[in-house]
């Protein structure tokens, strides 16, 4: 049997109004024992990810920092490779590179970007990963693909972490998870995107759906599966003595029964003891050991981190 990875926990942080507030947030996340601060990449109420990641690292001592996740369509991979390598150098190897194919149609439309079909966005991401890995290498890169062309470019700087910073690729569909299993060191299991690009599919958040995704990852990864770290986002963290009542309230929004709400891998409801037991059970079932939560849950979730981090 494959040995279980130790738990580690991250906070996806955004929505601040000032430099002082961002520094305070970063310090608090580190103080609470989280192992990584993650910055998303959207056109909503958040700081731009690259300078925010760097400032968070400067304000803290040892917590890792990362992107969750850069939208590949928002930057050329040559630009992103240079920014990622620079972040790794300036954080002295504390940076983790998360990247995805993009999913929210409204952002593309607001920015005047073409929202291509999912298969095109995933194909473009696949090429972008090849480009970035090539640029992180010691030699210059020559690459000719369908979407990107690089002509003998020797990118500077090179990242501190070799061969490159830990690469996280997230997704919910088979093709994207297959790509992640083959190319990433961290695979983030999230719900798939609705076909119209309006958001995420709540029907794809079940325990059964997660089991299927792990099997896709296992099949695609082959012998390297044991080297992968599996991640997911817990979108609902509710500390309560009355799990049943809360699950009844959430059942409609998740389009399922109250009983099944408690088994959704993207939810944690109950006492701290019950949450710890649920995470340990899910790690045993799915192999998911790296848990990300949103900033608004960081205080409520901190006792779980104190109990399980590193175990």
Secondary structure, DSSP 8 states (H G I E B T S, - for coil): ------BEEEEEE---SSHHHHHHHHHHHHHTT-SEEEE---SSSS--HHHHHHHHHHH-SS-EEEES-EEGGGS-HHHHHHHHHHHHHHTTS-EEEEEE----HHHHHHHT-----HHHHHHHHHHHHHHHHHHHSSS-EEEE-SS-EEEEE--SS--SSSSSS-EEEEESSHHHHHHHHHH-SEEEE---B-TTSSSB-GGG-SHHHHHHHHHHHHHHHGGGGGG-EEEEEE-EEEE-S-HHHHHHHHHTTTTS-HHHHTT-TTEEEE-HHHHHHHHHHHHHHH-EEEEEEEGGGHHHHHHHHHHHBT-
